[in-house]
Amino acid sequence: MRRASTPPRSCPLMLRIPIDLDKLLGQPSHGAGSELPSLPKGVVRRKPLASGQAEHFPNTVLTTSRDLGTFRQEYARGAPSSVPGRRRIAYGADLERPLAGGVRSPRLLDSLTNRGGAKMQSTAQRAICRIALLLAMSLLIPLKALPKGSPWKLALHSVSYAGVWRGQAYLDIDRFLETAKSLGFDGVMIMAKEPHVSPLTYDDKARARLRAKLDELGLELCILAGYTDFTGGIDRGGIPVAEIQAAYVGQLAKLAADLGTDKLRIFTGYLREGIPYDQQYATVVRGLKLAAREAAKYGVTLAIQNHHDIANHHDEMIWLLREVNEPNVKVAFDAWTPTLQGLSSQELAQAVQKMAPYMVHTTVADYIRLPRFRYEAQLTNFLPLEPVVRAVPMGTGIVDYATFFKALKKAGYKGWVAYEMCEVLEGGGSLENLARTAKQFIEYMRNLNLE
């Protein structure tokens, strides 16, 4: 196999790959009357080509001088500048790009051709060129690894440090923000109630100070977390349930805008015994319409999380959104709700595709089910009960997040991914365990393989 020549001085470090096509393809067996060309065993570009220069290639391999990532993308969609077998291939300027392992090289791929300049003479020659280019690609493409990791920004939900579940540590909002920053999060999701940030206790001065704190730390407030229940009080006649909730949402929307975000997470409503379902559903629809108009005054989008009883299944959620029919009412669709509802991985992916047109946010957490039984003495037996659900580190529970995130990417989701520790957690609620679990989430997201 012939060695590649030394790169010319006028170029930075060039990638040289000597290819013995006889060995790769095997010696051709010439039939009667066949005239297959002799193929060069090692070919390199002898000198840099000027920007925009093009040349014909005869019987070997010619590729573009684009970088590998661009080449792969264009090849996948059949762009004419880089598809095997094209007669003319334009060269871009030799601009340096970092490659894997810290190596720097000009825009690739470099020419793997001889300098004869003759046009291809036969179909056989063209076929061999196509084969040779594919072989060259098989050598070149692994040099740049497929991208891994989350394409989305990551946020930490302040409910993770609110002291709300058994044994959970508490941090005030300032210490929470500092913790989120130190752990490596891009932003935060803030609980819009005591003990963190209530619209009743945060006046204009306090809001300005909190926003300045976010700016100082370089954190984004991706969404404000509201806690609505549009059926609360519906079991008592004469209570303006929808109006009360809409007025509350209006205050939350103003708080969100004051703190620098245009999104507010909300819930629908819990079912109340003894009240017809359609009455409760209609109250939620009316309340959401009123709330959307209040939020619109501040340029805020409402993101309904699939959490409360009404419309927590994705199919019913879509029905609800169509009935509400307000442009600033969207969805914060989570994976753990459909998982606990019994959806398979395939059904979860289908749910994401259905929800994708409405999705503006998602909050993630992983869980396991712990079986429970009650001892019945008269039967000398254990009777099954509903399992209890506990939180575990990301990727160790029952939620198929690999499928969920692949489906999000396929659907073109551009929003944030927020992490919450909102249930009794494996390892306890100490600050040390909360930090360790949050770091595991970031590591999990960094190592995502979405191909």
N, C-alpha and C positions, 0 to 999 in steps of 0.2 A: 504494500500500500504506500503510495507516494505521500510524503509529508507536505503540509501546506507551506506556502512561501511566507516569508516575514511580512507583516502588515506594513504598508507604505507609511512614511513619516507624516504625510498630510492627513492621515486619519488617526483618530484615537484608537484604542485597542479594538481590533476587529475579531469577531468570532470566526474561526477557521475549522471547518469540518471536512477532512479528507474522506472521500467516499470511493471505495472500490466497487463500482457497479457490477463488474464481472462476478465478484464474489457474492454481492448481495442478490443479484438476479440469477446467477448461474450462467455458465457459458452457453450461448444460444446454439441450438441444433439447426443448422442451415438445411433447408429443404431445397429441392431442385428449383433453380431459377430465383431463389430468394436472395435479396441483397440487404442484409441488416448492417447498419453502420457500426464501425468500431467506436466504443465508448471510452471516454477519458476516465482514468482511475482516480484522479484526485484533482479537483478544480477549485480555484479561488478567484476572487476578483483581483485583477492586477493593479488597478488604480481606482480612486474614488470617482464616481460619476457626478456631474454637476446636477444641481436641483432641477427636476423636470425632465432630465435626459431620459430617453427610452432607447431600447435596442431589441432587435430580433434575436431569438435564440434558435440554434439549430437542433442538435440531437441530444442535449443533456438537460440539466436542471437549471431553471431560472426562477427566482422568487423575488418578492419585493423587498425593499430596504426598510419596510415598516417594522415597528417593534413587534415582538412576539404576540403580546396581548391583542393588539389591533389586528395582526394577521389572522389569529385564530377566530376572532369575531367575524372578520370579513369572509374568511373561508367558510364559516358555518352558514352564512347567509348568501354565499355565492357571489360576492362582489367581484366585478370583472378585473380588478387590479391584482387579484391574488389567487384566482382559480387556476388549477393546473391546466395546461394545454393552451392558454391564451398566447397569441403570437407577440403581443406587445405589452410590456409591463413597465410602468413609469416608476422612476426612483425618486424618493424624497431626499431632503437634505440630510447629511450625516450629523444628526443631533444625538448627543449622548443621553443614555437612559441607564439607570442602575438595573442590574440583573441579579438573579439569585446568587447568594454567596458573596455579595459585595463587589462583584465584577462590574465594571462599567464598559459599555460598548456603544458604538454608533447605532442608529436605528437599523433594526434587522428585519427581515432576513437579508444578508449580503448575497451577491450574485454567486451562484454555484455553477458557473458556465464557462465554457471556453470562449475565446475571443474571435472565433471564425467569422461571425456576422452573417453567415449564410442562412437562408430560410430553410425551414423543414421541407424535405423532399418527398416524404411518404407517410402514409397512415401508420405504418409500423414505427417510424421514428417518433411520431406524435404519441403513440401509445406508450412507448418506452419512456418518453419524457414524463408522462403522467405518473407512471409507476415509480420512476425515480424521485419525482417530487414528493409523492406520498411517503416514500422511504426516508427522504430527507426530513420531512415533517416529523416522522416518528422519532428522529434523533433530536430535533430542535425543540419540540414542544415541551418535553419533560424538563428542560432547563428552567422554565418558569412555572412554578407550581400553581395549581389551581387555587384561586383565592378561597380562604377559609375565614370563618368568623361572621359575626353579625353585621349586616349592612345598616342596622338601625341604631339610633342613639338609645342609651340605657339610662333609666331613671330609678331612683329609690323612693318608695312610698313612705311617708312619715308615720303611717299607722304602724310600721315595723318597730317604732320606738315610742309608742304611745302608752305603754303600760296597761293595755286593755285586756290581755289574756293572762291566764295564770302563770306567774313567774316572770312575765316580760318586763325588762328594764324600761325606764322612762328617760327620755332626753327632751329638754325644751327645744324650741324650734331652732335657736341659734346653734346649739350643740349638735342637733340633728344635721343641719346644713354642713357644718364643719366635718362631721363624720362621713356624710355622703361624699364630700369632696375628697377626703383622705382615702376613702375606699376605691376611688377611681370612677365614680359615676359622672355622666355628662349632665345630668339634671335631676330634678326631684318632682315628686307628686306630693302635694301638701294636703293634709286632712283639714277641711274647712269647718272645724268645730273644736270645742275644748277637748283636750288640753293644749291644742296647737293654735290654729288660727281661725277664730270665730269672727264673723262679720259684725258681731255685737261688741266685741272687746278690742277690735283693731280699728282705731280711728285713722284719719288721714295721715297723721304724723307717724303712727306705728306702721302703716302700710308703706310709706315712703322709706322708712328705715329698713324694713324687711326687704324691699326691692333693692335697696342699695347693698344690703348684705349679699343677696344673690349675685349682683353684678361684681362685687368685690371678690367673691369666690369663683367667679366664672361659671356659675351654675345656671341652667335654664329651668324655669318652672314650666314643665311640659303640659300640665293640666292641674286644675284645682279639683279636689275630691269633695263633692257635695253628698249629703245624706238625706235623700228625699223619700217620702212614702206617700204617694198620691191617693192612697185609700185610707190614710190615718184619720179616724173619726167618722168614717162613712157609716158606721153602725149606729150613730146618733143623729137623728133627724134634725134638720135645720142648720147644720154646720157647713159653712162654705168651704168644703175640703179643697176643691180645685183652686179656688182663689187664694187660700192660705198658702198652699204649696207654691203656686206661681209667684206670689209676693216674696216668699223665701228664696226662690230661684233668682229673682231679680236682684236681691241683695247679694247673693253669691256671685252672680255675673259681674256686678260692679266691683266686688272684691277681686275677682279673677283679673279683670281689666286693670285695676289699680296695681296689681302685683306683676303684670306683664305677660299674662297668658290669654289666649283667645278660646280656651276650651274649658268646659266644666263637666265633670263626671256626675251623673245623676242615676237614680234608680226609679223603677216604676212603682209598684205597690205590693204589699202583702195581702193575701186573701183574708177576709173577715168572715167568720162563721155566721150563717143565717142571712147573708145578703146575696141575692142572685148574682151569678158571675157576670152577666152582661151589664148589670148596673155598675159593678166595680170596674169592669173594663172600660165602659163609657166614661166614667169619672176620670180614669187615667188618661184617656185620649183628650178629653176636654182640658184637663190640667196641663198636659204637655203642650197643647196649642197655646194656652195662655202663657206658660212659662217660656216658650220659644220666643214669643213676641217681646217679653220682658228682657230676655237675654240679648235679643237683636239690638236693643237700644245701646248696648255696650260692645257690639261686634263680637259676641261670644257664641260659640257653637256648643250645643248640649250633646254629650256623648252618653247614651244609655248603656249601662253595664248590664249584662245578662245575669242578674243576681236575684232580684226579688221574684215573688211568685208569678206575677202576671207577665207573660211574654218572655220568660227566661229561655225557652227553646227557640232556636234560630228561625224556624219556620213561622212561629207565631210572632216573633220580633219583626220579621219582614212585613207581615200583615199589619202589625201595629204602626210601623213607620209609614206605610202607605195610607193608613187612615189619618194619621196626624198630618202628614203632607206639609211639613214646614221645612224650608231649605236648610235651616240651622239645627235640625234634629238628626243626629247621626248615632253611631254605635261604638261602644268600647267593648269589643267582643273578646271574651276570654276562653281559654281552652279547658280549664278545669271544670267549668259547669257542664258542658256536653259530656265530658269524661265521666263525671259522677252521675250523669243521666243515663249512662250506659252505651254511648255511641262508640262504635269501633273506630279504628284508625282511619279506615277508608271513609267512613261517614263523617269523621272530624274534618278531613280534607275537603269533602264536599260542602260541609257547613261553612268553611272558610271561603270557598268560592262564592257561595250565596251571599255571605255577609260582606265580602270585599268591597262592593260599590258603596257601602255605608260606613265602613270602618275608618275611624280617625285615631283610635288608641287601643291598646291592649295592656292588661295587667296580668302578670304571671306569678304562679306559685306552684309548688309540687306537693302532692299529698299521697298518703297511703291509707288503706282501710284496715282497721283493726277489728276482727270478729268479736262479737259479744254474745253471751249466752246467759240465760237465767236458770238456776237450778230449781227444779220442781220436785219437792220431797216426796209427794204422793206417787210420782212416777219414777222416782230414782233416776232422773234423767235431766239433761240440759236442753232447754228450749231456745231456739235461735232468736236473737234480737237484731235490730238494725245495727250495722257496724258503726263505730265511731271513726271519724276522719281526723288525722293528725298531719301536720306539716313536716316535710323532710327537705333536705337540700335538693337543689335543682338537678333534675336528671336521674334521681334515685327513686322516684315515686311511680305512680300509675299513669300519669299524664304523658301521652306520646308527643312530646315537644318536638322531636325530630320531624315528625309528619306535619305538625302544626306550623313550624317555621318554614319548612319547604313550601307548604301551601301558601303561606303569607308572601313569600318571595315570588312564587309563580303568579299570584294575584296582583303583584305590583304594589304591595302595601308600603307606604312611605312614612307612617307615623312612628311614635315612640313605643318602646317596650319598657314597662315599669315593673319592678320587682317588689313584692310585698311579703312580709312575714306576719300573717294575720291570724294565726292559730297556734295552739300549743305546739312547740317546735322540738324536733328531735335534738337532744343535747341541752335543752333548757333555754331560758330567756335572758341569760346574762349578756352583758355588753360584749364579752369576748366571743360567745357563741353566735350572737347576732352578726357581729363583724365577720366571723369566719364563714358563716353561711352566705352572707351577702357577697363575699369575695368568691365563693364557689360559684355563685350565679354568674358573676362577671367572667370567670374562667370558662364556665360552660358556654357562654355566648361567644367568647373569643375562639373557641374550638369547634364551633358549629360547622358542619359540612352540609352545605345546601345544594350540592350537585345531585 
